[in-house]
Amino acid sequence: METSPGTIEPVASTGQPPALPTVSNGVHPSPDQPPSKGSRNPLILVVVAFVAALMLYFGYHHARRTGAGSAPRLTQSALAPDFSLESLDGKSLRLSDLRGKAVLLNFWATWCGPCKIEMPWFVDLQNQYGSQGLQIVGVAMDDASKEDISKFAKDMGVNYPILIGKESVGDQYGGVPALPESFLISRDGKIVDKIIGLRGKAEIEDAVRKALDTQAAKSEASVHQAGENGPVLK
């Protein structure tokens, strides 16, 4: 039969379904068959693996501090919990042995980026206020070895004691859920301020001055009261 230009010639029906294309192995792919596992985007697998690794990492560090929820919450003017920890030189240091000094107790770790920023400030503050009675103490809440922590502290030029931390000590101070975390302790052993996270050097210095001045203010109040009541003779 002749067809006119511009028309489509109908395909003769054979009564059989049209043949599906074959692949190299001779298997006809089904139009409803999902793509094979080998055809998945490899980038998706990389992203999934990366997310899983992050979850494991943060989950591990969170699990190390699961006691934080049940740890006591410290308030200002509360007596700083006493503890004894080993320093990098192998000696034991007890917090109560520093009574009479203003203490900046800093919880940190070698993997903590903000900790690396504030540590040079602590070095400067120890140099500036050490003669006035300031003692900075670092507590390494770290998974690194003692040798690695010691090398890190040396490279940072640390001029104050670094102690090897324990989770039990962290729990005494509220669980230390974030790093860095610092406590300012007065000369009479009471907490006068707490700093969570990275703050400016000026703000840290103000807290140091506050800790240094606490005992002096207490002494002035005692002298003033004695002047009002007169001397007590025995």
TORBA-161896 format. One record per residue (C-alpha): residue number from 0; residue in one letter; x, y, z. Coordinates in steps of 0.05 Angstrom, whole numbers, plus 5000, padded with zeros to 4 digits. Layout:
{NUM,"a",{X,Y,Z}}
...
This chain:
{0,"m",{5000,5000,5000}}
{1,"e",{5027,5069,4982}}
{2,"t",{5033,5121,5036}}
{3,"s",{5031,5196,5028}}
{4,"p",{5089,5239,5052}}
{5,"g",{5086,5262,5125}}
{6,"t",{5046,5203,5150}}
{7,"i",{5071,5147,5194}}
{8,"e",{5066,5077,5169}}
{9,"p",{5034,5032,5220}}
{10,"v",{5074,4973,5245}}
{11,"a",{5045,4908,5225}}
{12,"s",{5019,4870,5285}}
{13,"t",{5047,4800,5292}}
{14,"g",{5008,4782,5355}}
{15,"q",{5074,4778,5394}}
{16,"p",{5100,4828,5445}}
{17,"p",{5158,4870,5419}}
{18,"a",{5226,4840,5432}}
{19,"l",{5266,4870,5489}}
{20,"p",{5338,4890,5478}}
{21,"t",{5389,4840,5502}}
{22,"v",{5452,4854,5541}}
{23,"s",{5519,4822,5529}}
{24,"n",{5503,4761,5572}}
{25,"g",{5440,4747,5533}}
{26,"v",{5393,4765,5590}}
{27,"h",{5334,4809,5576}}
{28,"p",{5329,4864,5628}}
{29,"s",{5260,4874,5658}}
{30,"p",{5233,4945,5656}}
{31,"d",{5209,4935,5728}}
{32,"q",{5275,4907,5754}}
{33,"p",{5312,4954,5802}}
{34,"p",{5384,4973,5785}}
{35,"s",{5437,4925,5810}}
{36,"k",{5478,4940,5872}}
{37,"g",{5539,4951,5830}}
{38,"s",{5506,5011,5797}}
{39,"r",{5498,5051,5861}}
{40,"n",{5535,5117,5865}}
{41,"p",{5601,5105,5902}}
{42,"l",{5598,5176,5929}}
{43,"i",{5537,5158,5970}}
{44,"l",{5575,5100,6002}}
{45,"v",{5633,5146,6019}}
{46,"v",{5586,5197,6051}}
{47,"v",{5551,5143,6092}}
{48,"a",{5617,5116,6116}}
{49,"f",{5641,5186,6136}}
{50,"v",{5577,5200,6175}}
{51,"a",{5582,5133,6210}}
{52,"a",{5654,5148,6230}}
{53,"l",{5634,5216,6258}}
{54,"m",{5577,5185,6298}}
{55,"l",{5625,5134,6327}}
{56,"y",{5676,5187,6345}}
{57,"f",{5629,5235,6380}}
{58,"g",{5590,5178,6410}}
{59,"y",{5653,5151,6442}}
{60,"h",{5672,5217,6473}}
{61,"h",{5601,5228,6496}}
{62,"a",{5600,5159,6527}}
{63,"r",{5663,5176,6566}}
{64,"r",{5623,5230,6600}}
{65,"t",{5558,5195,6612}}
{66,"g",{5565,5210,6686}}
{67,"a",{5557,5284,6671}}
{68,"g",{5481,5281,6678}}
{69,"s",{5486,5254,6749}}
{70,"a",{5547,5295,6769}}
{71,"p",{5539,5349,6821}}
{72,"r",{5529,5420,6794}}
{73,"l",{5580,5467,6824}}
{74,"t",{5559,5538,6841}}
{75,"q",{5599,5600,6856}}
{76,"s",{5625,5604,6928}}
{77,"a",{5622,5528,6933}}
{78,"l",{5685,5494,6958}}
{79,"a",{5725,5467,6900}}
{80,"p",{5727,5390,6903}}
{81,"d",{5795,5366,6925}}
{82,"f",{5833,5314,6885}}
{83,"s",{5902,5287,6874}}
{84,"l",{5930,5272,6804}}
{85,"e",{5997,5253,6774}}
{86,"s",{6035,5308,6738}}
{87,"l",{6077,5299,6675}}
{88,"d",{6140,5296,6718}}
{89,"g",{6112,5236,6756}}
{90,"k",{6096,5274,6821}}
{91,"s",{6027,5278,6853}}
{92,"l",{5994,5345,6861}}
{93,"r",{5935,5356,6908}}
{94,"l",{5891,5416,6897}}
{95,"s",{5885,5431,6971}}
{96,"d",{5961,5439,6974}}
{97,"l",{5952,5503,6933}}
{98,"r",{5909,5535,6987}}
{99,"g",{5930,5608,6995}}
{100,"k",{5939,5616,6920}}
{101,"a",{5888,5635,6868}}
{102,"v",{5880,5576,6821}}
{103,"l",{5858,5573,6748}}
{104,"l",{5839,5500,6738}}
{105,"n",{5836,5486,6664}}
{106,"f",{5808,5421,6634}}
{107,"w",{5834,5411,6564}}
{108,"a",{5857,5359,6512}}
{109,"t",{5908,5356,6456}}
{110,"w",{5854,5346,6404}}
{111,"c",{5816,5408,6427}}
{112,"g",{5825,5465,6378}}
{113,"p",{5801,5522,6424}}
{114,"c",{5848,5495,6478}}
{115,"k",{5907,5509,6433}}
{116,"i",{5885,5581,6425}}
{117,"e",{5879,5597,6499}}
{118,"m",{5941,5560,6524}}
{119,"p",{5990,5615,6503}}
{120,"w",{5945,5664,6541}}
{121,"f",{5952,5621,6603}}
{122,"v",{6028,5623,6595}}
{123,"d",{6025,5699,6593}}
{124,"l",{5978,5702,6653}}
{125,"q",{6023,5656,6694}}
{126,"n",{6082,5700,6679}}
{127,"q",{6044,5764,6695}}
{128,"y",{6006,5743,6757}}
{129,"g",{6048,5686,6785}}
{130,"s",{6085,5732,6833}}
{131,"q",{6017,5756,6859}}
{132,"g",{5996,5686,6878}}
{133,"l",{5965,5657,6814}}
{134,"q",{5975,5584,6799}}
{135,"i",{5948,5556,6734}}
{136,"v",{5938,5480,6732}}
{137,"g",{5921,5442,6669}}
{138,"v",{5883,5376,6672}}
{139,"a",{5891,5336,6607}}
{140,"m",{5826,5298,6595}}
{141,"d",{5859,5262,6538}}
{142,"d",{5864,5194,6505}}
{143,"a",{5935,5208,6483}}
{144,"s",{5995,5177,6518}}
{145,"k",{6032,5213,6573}}
{146,"e",{6091,5222,6526}}
{147,"d",{6047,5254,6472}}
{148,"i",{6016,5301,6523}}
{149,"s",{6085,5320,6549}}
{150,"k",{6110,5335,6479}}
{151,"f",{6048,5376,6464}}
{152,"a",{6057,5417,6528}}
{153,"k",{6130,5428,6512}}
{154,"d",{6115,5451,6441}}
{155,"m",{6063,5500,6469}}
{156,"g",{6114,5528,6518}}
{157,"v",{6071,5512,6579}}
{158,"n",{6100,5540,6643}}
{159,"y",{6050,5511,6693}}
{160,"p",{6035,5440,6718}}
{161,"i",{5999,5392,6672}}
{162,"l",{5962,5335,6707}}
{163,"i",{5938,5270,6676}}
{164,"g",{5863,5274,6684}}
{165,"k",{5814,5221,6705}}
{166,"e",{5740,5216,6691}}
{167,"s",{5725,5213,6765}}
{168,"v",{5757,5282,6774}}
{169,"g",{5718,5308,6715}}
{170,"d",{5654,5282,6747}}
{171,"q",{5671,5320,6811}}
{172,"y",{5669,5384,6769}}
{173,"g",{5602,5372,6736}}
{174,"g",{5624,5321,6685}}
{175,"v",{5663,5371,6642}}
{176,"p",{5616,5361,6582}}
{177,"a",{5655,5409,6538}}
{178,"l",{5727,5430,6529}}
{179,"p",{5759,5475,6546}}
{180,"e",{5729,5488,6614}}
{181,"s",{5762,5528,6669}}
{182,"f",{5747,5541,6742}}
{183,"l",{5773,5601,6779}}
{184,"i",{5787,5583,6852}}
{185,"s",{5799,5635,6906}}
{186,"r",{5856,5633,6956}}
{187,"d",{5810,5601,7007}}
{188,"g",{5791,5544,6960}}
{189,"k",{5723,5568,6935}}
{190,"i",{5699,5571,6863}}
{191,"v",{5690,5644,6843}}
{192,"d",{5679,5635,6768}}
{193,"k",{5672,5584,6713}}
{194,"i",{5688,5592,6640}}
{195,"i",{5661,5542,6589}}
{196,"g",{5688,5543,6519}}
{197,"l",{5735,5594,6488}}
{198,"r",{5730,5665,6514}}
{199,"g",{5772,5726,6502}}
{200,"k",{5837,5736,6538}}
{201,"a",{5812,5799,6572}}
{202,"e",{5752,5762,6601}}
{203,"i",{5797,5707,6628}}
{204,"e",{5844,5759,6658}}
{205,"d",{5785,5793,6693}}
{206,"a",{5766,5726,6724}}
{207,"v",{5838,5716,6747}}
{208,"r",{5839,5784,6781}}
{209,"k",{5773,5767,6814}}
{210,"a",{5803,5703,6843}}
{211,"l",{5865,5740,6866}}
{212,"d",{5826,5796,6900}}
{213,"t",{5778,5750,6938}}
{214,"q",{5822,5739,6998}}
{215,"a",{5845,5811,7000}}
{216,"a",{5772,5834,7003}}
{217,"k",{5758,5786,7059}}
{218,"s",{5819,5811,7098}}
{219,"e",{5797,5884,7090}}
{220,"a",{5728,5866,7115}}
{221,"s",{5757,5833,7177}}
{222,"v",{5801,5894,7192}}
{223,"h",{5742,5941,7184}}
{224,"q",{5699,5899,7231}}
{225,"a",{5755,5897,7282}}
{226,"g",{5761,5973,7279}}
{227,"e",{5687,5981,7294}}
{228,"n",{5686,5933,7352}}
{229,"g",{5753,5953,7380}}
{230,"p",{5811,5907,7398}}
{231,"v",{5796,5843,7436}}
{232,"l",{5841,5835,7497}}
{233,"k",{5855,5769,7528}}
